[in-house]
Amino acid sequence: MILKASQRGGAMHLAKHLLNDRDNEHVTVHSVNGFVASDVAGALMEMYAVSRPTRCRQFMFSLSLSPPRDAVVTPQDFQDAVDLAAEKLGLQNQSRVVLLHEKSARLHCHAVFCRIHVESMKAINLPFYKERLNELARELYLSHGWELPKGLSDRSLSNPTNFGLTEWQEAQRAKRDPREIKSALKQCWGQSDSAASFAAALRERGFWLARGDRRGFVAVDYRNNVYSLSRWLDVKPKELKARLGEPEKLASVDQANAEIAALIGATGKRLLDEMAKKHAEILKALFDQKRRMVARQREERKQLAVKQTHERAQQTREYSKRFRRGLKGLFDWITGRRAQILRSIKGEQEEIRRRSEAAFDALRFSHLDQLRLLHAKIEKQRKIAAHERQGIIESLPATQAHADGLTIAEEFDQNARGVIFVDRGHNY
């Protein structure tokens, strides 16, 4: 499984993220160990309180564990991986919180460790933790028999469409799939060696290049969304300038938006908006179905948890009947019969615990299968929307013309200032 981690502060902010059941279908608190508090928010605030006598601001170590999409991973598998990571980083004796998230029909795990060593009141140093976690990730893939990602076997083959939080948030505001944005931009950049060839590659994708507010290179779409090329391409501004020239020669974002409006025209924008509205309604129905499904699944899990709690309480009452009282109880304690009963009870309790966890895991995997089927429909609809949107965009250069008689292609050849980055993503 892929392991990503960071040293950080902000206990309450992290607690809100971990307990966010709006973006996650299900959130399960797996364990809270080494704290007075039994809840996640209280545990993270204890980490903050312990760090106060020190100068450490990044008093938490946050670790996320993401298995392959189709892998069947149990909570115990995640727990074993967390323990291995703690041992490899020297955090095995530190208090921790472990949660399971189910998002987009995928199960992944979050673990948060306290970095403050209580006896010495110093933060535990974590040198080269990224390299150590990558090494552990390779071991986990091999031990589970999963296909090793190219990025783990050779870093030069890592997925070029990986994106950070900033790109994700920008794409969410633009109602687009960030993987599609980054992949398209990287393909255009990778197949070009000059400003002209880059512009030509972008033209095929329907982009417009412009100068940002800080004199950087940006791409603009027909909805006036702006994307920083340096950030989305993972290329330094100096390298962009070396290939594309000075950004001052490009139109500003406002000028680019004016040109976009003139080129696409009211007809093209209307067609795109109508198509977007049609698919938005279809996707809305699918997401409404998903919300109902998640609500039903949460209720089923709640009912199972209540049932198991009642069963454990009933079993505890049955156990108490095995112990004799008075002189007979004293005799059992002296002869060792009471100890034998306790060992028997502990064995039965462990078996009951395993059965309860197995029942909950079976329900969880059943729910994941249901959500995977629904997500497959959602992804299929998104691809249909992207295909139809691209069809409209490809037809515009051949039909849309300026008042001076120039087509989009002719205008672009005369003024190579970029291309429109048209919304080919989805509405959710």
C-alpha positions as CSV (number, residue, x, y, z in Angstrom):
1,M,0.0,0.0,0.0
2,I,1.1,3.6,-0.6
3,L,2.3,5.3,2.5
4,K,2.3,9.1,2.8
5,A,3.2,11.1,5.9
6,S,4.0,14.5,7.3
7,Q,5.0,16.2,10.5
8,R,2.4,18.7,11.5
9,G,0.6,20.7,14.1
10,G,-3.0,21.9,14.2
11,A,-4.7,19.3,16.4
12,M,-8.3,20.5,16.0
13,H,-8.0,21.1,12.2
14,L,-6.6,17.5,11.8
15,A,-9.4,16.1,14.0
16,K,-12.0,17.7,11.8
17,H,-10.4,16.3,8.8
18,L,-10.2,12.8,10.2
19,L,-13.8,12.8,11.4
20,N,-15.2,14.3,8.2
21,D,-18.1,12.1,7.2
22,R,-19.2,14.5,4.5
23,D,-16.4,13.7,2.0
24,N,-16.1,10.2,3.3
25,E,-18.8,7.6,3.0
26,H,-17.9,6.0,6.3
27,V,-15.4,6.9,9.1
28,T,-14.5,4.3,11.7
29,V,-12.3,4.9,14.8
30,H,-10.2,1.8,14.9
31,S,-8.1,2.5,18.0
32,V,-7.2,5.3,20.4
33,N,-4.1,4.2,22.4
34,G,-2.1,5.9,25.1
35,F,-4.4,8.7,26.0
36,V,-6.7,9.6,28.9
37,A,-9.4,10.7,26.3
38,S,-11.2,7.9,24.4
39,D,-12.2,10.1,21.4
40,V,-10.1,11.4,18.5
41,A,-10.4,15.1,19.1
42,G,-9.5,14.7,22.8
43,A,-6.5,12.5,22.0
44,L,-5.1,15.0,19.5
45,M,-5.6,17.9,22.0
46,E,-3.7,15.8,24.5
47,M,-0.8,15.6,22.0
48,Y,-1.0,19.4,21.8
49,A,-1.0,19.7,25.6
50,V,2.1,17.5,25.9
51,S,3.9,19.6,23.3
52,R,3.3,22.9,25.1
53,P,6.4,22.7,27.5
54,T,8.6,22.1,24.4
55,R,9.4,24.3,21.4
56,C,8.0,21.7,18.9
57,R,5.3,23.0,16.7
58,Q,5.0,19.9,14.5
59,F,4.1,17.6,17.4
60,M,2.1,15.1,15.4
61,F,3.2,12.6,12.7
62,S,0.3,11.9,10.4
63,L,0.5,8.8,8.2
64,S,-2.0,7.7,5.5
65,L,-2.1,4.1,4.1
66,S,-3.8,3.5,0.7
67,P,-4.0,0.0,-0.7
68,P,-4.6,-0.8,-4.4
69,R,-8.2,-0.1,-5.5
70,D,-9.3,-3.7,-5.9
71,A,-7.4,-5.2,-2.9
72,V,-9.2,-6.8,0.0
73,V,-7.6,-5.3,3.1
74,T,-8.9,-6.0,6.6
75,P,-8.5,-3.6,9.6
76,Q,-6.0,-6.0,11.1
77,D,-3.9,-5.7,7.9
78,F,-3.9,-1.9,8.4
79,Q,-3.0,-2.3,12.0
80,D,-0.1,-4.5,11.2
81,A,1.2,-2.0,8.6
82,V,0.9,0.8,11.1
83,D,2.9,-1.2,13.7
84,L,5.6,-1.9,11.1
85,A,5.8,1.8,10.2
86,A,6.0,2.8,13.8
87,E,8.8,0.3,14.4
88,K,10.7,1.5,11.3
89,L,10.5,5.1,12.4
90,G,11.1,4.6,16.1
91,L,7.5,5.5,17.1
92,Q,6.5,2.1,18.4
93,N,6.1,3.3,22.0
94,Q,4.3,6.5,21.2
95,S,0.6,7.1,21.7
96,R,-1.5,7.0,18.5
97,V,-4.9,7.2,16.9
98,V,-5.9,5.0,14.0
99,L,-9.0,5.5,11.8
100,L,-10.4,3.8,8.7
101,H,-11.9,5.9,5.9
102,E,-14.1,4.7,3.1
103,K,-14.1,7.2,0.3
104,S,-15.2,6.7,-3.4
105,A,-15.8,3.0,-2.5
106,R,-12.1,2.6,-1.4
107,L,-10.9,1.7,2.1
108,H,-7.8,3.5,3.4
109,C,-6.4,4.2,6.8
110,H,-5.0,7.2,8.8
111,A,-2.7,7.0,11.8
112,V,-1.5,9.9,13.9
113,F,1.4,9.5,16.3
114,C,2.5,11.9,19.1
115,R,6.1,12.9,18.4
116,I,6.8,14.1,22.0
117,H,8.8,11.6,24.1
118,V,7.1,12.1,27.5
119,E,10.1,11.2,29.7
120,S,12.6,13.4,27.9
121,M,10.1,16.0,26.8
122,K,11.7,16.2,23.4
123,A,10.4,15.6,19.9
124,I,11.5,12.3,18.3
125,N,13.6,13.0,15.3
126,L,12.4,11.3,12.1
127,P,15.3,11.5,9.6
128,F,14.6,10.2,6.0
129,Y,11.1,9.1,7.0
130,K,9.9,9.3,3.4
131,E,12.6,6.9,2.1
132,R,11.9,4.5,5.0
133,L,8.2,4.6,4.3
134,N,8.7,4.0,0.6
135,E,10.9,1.0,1.5
136,L,8.1,-0.3,3.7
137,A,5.5,0.3,1.0
138,R,7.5,-1.9,-1.4
139,E,7.7,-4.6,1.3
140,L,3.9,-4.5,1.8
141,Y,3.2,-4.8,-1.9
142,L,5.5,-7.8,-2.2
143,S,4.3,-9.5,0.9
144,H,0.6,-9.2,-0.1
145,G,1.3,-10.2,-3.7
146,W,0.0,-7.0,-5.2
147,E,1.3,-5.6,-8.4
148,L,4.1,-3.2,-7.6
149,P,3.4,0.4,-8.9
150,K,6.0,1.6,-11.4
151,G,6.7,4.6,-9.1
152,L,7.8,2.3,-6.3
153,S,10.1,0.1,-8.5
154,D,11.6,3.1,-10.4
155,R,10.9,6.7,-9.2
156,S,11.4,8.0,-12.8
157,L,8.3,5.9,-13.7
158,S,6.0,7.5,-11.1
159,N,2.5,8.6,-12.1
160,P,2.8,12.1,-13.7
161,T,-0.8,12.9,-12.9
162,N,-0.2,12.9,-9.1
163,F,-1.4,16.3,-7.8
164,G,-1.2,18.2,-4.5
165,L,-3.9,19.8,-2.3
166,T,-3.7,23.2,-4.1
167,E,-4.4,21.7,-7.5
168,W,-7.2,19.5,-6.1
169,Q,-8.9,22.5,-4.5
170,E,-8.6,24.5,-7.7
171,A,-10.1,21.7,-9.7
172,Q,-12.9,21.3,-7.2
173,R,-13.8,24.9,-7.5
174,A,-13.8,24.5,-11.3
175,K,-15.9,21.3,-11.0
176,R,-13.3,19.3,-12.9
177,D,-11.3,16.1,-12.5
178,P,-7.8,17.3,-11.5
179,R,-6.2,14.1,-13.0
180,E,-7.6,15.0,-16.4
181,I,-6.3,18.6,-16.1
182,K,-2.8,17.6,-15.1
183,S,-2.6,14.7,-17.6
184,A,-3.7,16.9,-20.5
185,L,-1.2,19.7,-19.6
186,K,1.7,17.3,-19.1
187,Q,1.1,15.6,-22.4
188,C,1.1,18.9,-24.2
189,W,4.3,20.0,-22.4
190,G,6.0,16.6,-22.9
191,Q,5.5,16.6,-26.7
192,S,6.7,20.2,-27.3
193,D,10.2,21.7,-27.4
194,S,9.3,25.3,-28.2
195,A,6.6,27.9,-27.7
196,A,5.2,27.2,-31.1
197,S,5.0,23.4,-30.7
198,F,3.6,23.8,-27.1
199,A,0.9,26.2,-28.5
200,A,0.1,23.8,-31.2
201,A,-0.3,20.9,-28.8
202,L,-2.4,23.0,-26.5
203,R,-4.6,24.1,-29.5
204,E,-5.6,20.5,-30.1
205,R,-6.7,20.3,-26.5
206,G,-8.6,23.6,-26.6
207,F,-6.4,25.7,-24.4
208,W,-5.5,29.4,-24.2
209,L,-2.2,30.5,-22.7
210,A,-2.1,33.8,-20.8
211,R,0.0,35.9,-18.4
212,G,-1.0,35.6,-14.7
213,D,-1.2,38.4,-12.2
214,R,2.4,37.7,-11.1
215,R,3.7,37.6,-14.7
216,G,3.7,33.8,-14.7
217,F,2.3,31.4,-17.3
218,V,-1.3,30.3,-16.8
219,A,-4.0,28.5,-18.7
220,V,-7.6,29.8,-18.9
221,D,-10.8,27.9,-19.7
222,Y,-14.0,29.2,-21.1
223,R,-15.5,29.5,-17.6
224,N,-12.8,31.9,-16.7
225,N,-11.0,29.4,-14.5
226,V,-7.2,30.0,-14.2
227,Y,-4.6,27.3,-13.8
228,S,-0.9,28.0,-13.0
229,L,1.2,26.1,-15.5
230,S,4.2,26.0,-13.1
231,R,2.1,24.3,-10.5
232,W,0.1,21.9,-12.7
233,L,3.2,20.9,-14.8
234,D,5.5,20.7,-11.8
235,V,7.9,22.8,-13.8
236,K,9.9,25.7,-12.4
237,P,9.1,29.2,-13.8
238,K,12.7,29.5,-15.1
239,E,12.2,26.4,-17.2
240,L,8.9,27.7,-18.5
241,K,10.5,31.0,-19.5
242,A,13.4,29.2,-21.2
243,R,11.0,27.4,-23.5
244,L,8.1,29.8,-23.9
245,G,9.9,33.2,-23.7
246,E,8.9,36.2,-21.7
247,P,5.4,36.1,-20.2
248,E,5.0,39.9,-20.8
249,K,4.5,39.1,-24.5
250,L,1.3,37.1,-23.7
251,A,-2.2,38.5,-23.1
252,S,-3.3,39.1,-19.6
253,V,-6.0,36.9,-18.1
254,D,-8.7,39.5,-18.7
255,Q,-7.6,39.9,-22.3
256,A,-7.6,36.2,-22.8
257,N,-11.1,35.9,-21.3
258,A,-12.2,38.6,-23.8
259,E,-10.7,36.7,-26.7
260,I,-12.2,33.4,-25.5
261,A,-15.7,35.0,-25.3
262,A,-15.3,36.3,-28.8
263,L,-13.9,33.1,-30.2
264,I,-16.3,30.6,-28.7
265,G,-19.2,33.0,-29.0
266,A,-22.6,32.8,-27.6
267,T,-23.6,29.7,-29.6
268,G,-20.6,27.6,-28.5
269,K,-21.0,28.6,-24.9
270,R,-24.7,27.8,-25.0
271,L,-24.1,24.3,-26.4
272,L,-21.5,23.6,-23.7
273,D,-23.7,24.9,-20.9
274,E,-26.7,22.9,-22.2
275,M,-24.6,19.8,-22.4
276,A,-23.1,20.4,-18.9
277,K,-26.6,21.0,-17.5
278,K,-27.9,17.7,-19.0
279,H,-25.1,15.7,-17.5
280,A,-25.2,17.5,-14.3
281,E,-28.9,16.4,-13.8
282,I,-27.9,12.8,-14.6
283,L,-25.0,12.9,-12.2
284,K,-27.1,14.6,-9.5
285,A,-29.5,11.7,-9.7
286,L,-26.6,9.2,-9.2
287,F,-25.2,11.2,-6.3
288,D,-28.6,11.4,-4.7
289,Q,-28.8,7.6,-5.0
290,K,-25.3,7.4,-3.4
291,R,-26.4,9.6,-0.5
292,R,-29.4,7.3,0.2
293,M,-27.2,4.2,-0.1
294,V,-24.6,5.6,2.4
295,A,-27.4,6.6,4.8
296,R,-28.8,3.1,4.7
297,Q,-25.4,1.6,5.1
298,R,-24.7,3.7,8.2
299,E,-27.9,2.6,9.7
300,E,-27.1,-1.0,9.1
301,R,-23.7,-0.6,10.7
302,K,-25.3,1.1,13.7
303,Q,-27.8,-1.7,14.1
304,L,-25.1,-4.3,13.9
305,A,-23.0,-2.4,16.5
306,V,-26.0,-2.2,18.9
307,K,-26.8,-5.9,18.4
308,Q,-23.2,-6.9,19.2
309,T,-23.1,-4.6,22.3
310,H,-26.3,-6.3,23.6
311,E,-24.9,-9.7,22.9
312,R,-21.7,-8.9,24.8
313,A,-23.7,-7.6,27.8
314,Q,-25.8,-10.7,27.8
315,Q,-22.7,-12.9,27.6
316,T,-21.1,-11.0,30.5
317,R,-24.1,-11.7,32.6
318,E,-23.9,-15.4,31.7
319,Y,-20.2,-15.4,32.7
320,S,-21.0,-14.0,36.2
321,K,-23.2,-17.1,36.9
322,R,-20.2,-19.4,36.6
323,F,-18.6,-18.0,39.7
324,R,-19.8,-19.4,43.0
325,R,-20.2,-17.2,46.0
326,G,-19.5,-17.4,49.7
327,L,-17.4,-20.3,51.1
328,K,-17.7,-22.2,47.8
329,G,-16.3,-19.2,46.0
330,L,-13.4,-19.0,48.5
331,F,-12.8,-22.7,48.0
332,D,-12.7,-22.2,44.2
333,W,-10.2,-19.4,44.6
334,I,-7.9,-21.5,46.8
335,T,-8.0,-24.6,44.6
336,G,-7.5,-22.7,41.4
337,R,-10.9,-23.5,39.9
338,R,-11.7,-19.8,39.7
339,A,-8.5,-19.2,37.6
340,Q,-9.5,-22.0,35.3
341,I,-12.9,-20.4,34.8
342,L,-11.3,-17.0,34.1
343,R,-9.0,-18.5,31.4
344,S,-12.0,-20.2,29.8
345,I,-13.9,-17.0,29.8
346,K,-11.0,-15.0,28.3
347,G,-10.8,-17.6,25.5
348,E,-14.5,-17.4,24.8
349,Q,-14.4,-13.6,24.8
350,E,-11.5,-13.6,22.3
351,E,-13.5,-15.9,20.0
352,I,-16.6,-13.7,20.3
353,R,-14.4,-10.6,19.5
354,R,-13.1,-12.3,16.4
355,R,-16.5,-13.3,15.3
356,S,-17.8,-9.8,15.9
357,E,-15.0,-8.2,13.9
358,A,-15.5,-10.8,11.1
359,A,-19.2,-10.0,10.9
360,F,-18.5,-6.2,10.8
361,D,-15.8,-6.7,8.1
362,A,-18.2,-8.8,6.0
363,L,-20.8,-6.0,6.2
364,R,-18.2,-3.4,5.3
365,F,-17.0,-5.3,2.3
366,S,-20.6,-5.8,1.2
367,H,-21.1,-2.1,1.4
368,L,-17.9,-1.4,-0.5
369,D,-19.1,-3.7,-3.3
370,Q,-22.4,-1.9,-3.5
371,L,-20.7,1.5,-3.7
372,R,-18.2,0.3,-6.3
373,L,-21.1,-0.6,-8.7
374,L,-22.5,2.9,-8.2
375,H,-19.2,4.6,-8.7
376,A,-18.7,2.6,-11.9
377,K,-21.9,4.2,-13.2
378,I,-20.7,7.6,-12.1
379,E,-17.3,7.3,-13.8
380,K,-19.0,6.0,-17.0
381,Q,-21.3,9.0,-17.0
382,R,-18.3,11.4,-16.5
383,K,-16.5,9.8,-19.5
384,I,-19.6,10.2,-21.6
385,A,-19.9,13.9,-20.6
386,A,-16.2,14.5,-21.3
387,H,-16.5,12.8,-24.7
388,E,-19.5,14.8,-25.7
389,R,-17.9,18.0,-24.4
390,Q,-14.7,17.4,-26.4
391,G,-16.9,16.7,-29.5
392,I,-18.4,20.2,-29.2
393,I,-15.0,21.8,-28.7
394,E,-13.5,20.1,-31.7
395,S,-16.4,21.3,-33.9
396,L,-16.0,24.9,-32.8
397,P,-12.8,25.8,-34.7
398,A,-14.4,24.7,-38.0
399,T,-17.7,26.6,-37.6
400,Q,-17.0,29.6,-35.4
401,A,-15.7,32.7,-37.1
402,H,-14.7,36.3,-36.2
403,A,-16.3,39.4,-37.6
404,D,-13.1,39.9,-39.6
405,G,-13.6,36.5,-41.3
406,L,-10.8,34.7,-39.4
407,T,-11.5,31.2,-38.0
408,I,-10.1,30.2,-34.6
409,A,-7.2,28.4,-36.3
410,E,-6.3,31.4,-38.4
411,E,-6.6,33.7,-35.4
412,F,-4.3,31.4,-33.4
413,D,-1.7,31.2,-36.2
414,Q,-1.6,35.0,-36.4
415,N,-1.5,35.6,-32.6
416,A,0.1,32.6,-30.9
417,R,-0.7,33.6,-27.4
418,G,-2.1,30.3,-26.2
419,V,-5.3,28.3,-26.2
420,I,-8.6,27.9,-24.3
421,F,-8.5,25.3,-21.6
422,V,-12.1,24.1,-22.1
423,D,-14.0,22.4,-19.3
424,R,-13.8,18.7,-20.2
425,G,-14.2,17.5,-16.7
426,H,-17.4,16.8,-14.8
427,N,-19.8,18.8,-12.6
428,Y,-19.2,17.0,-9.3
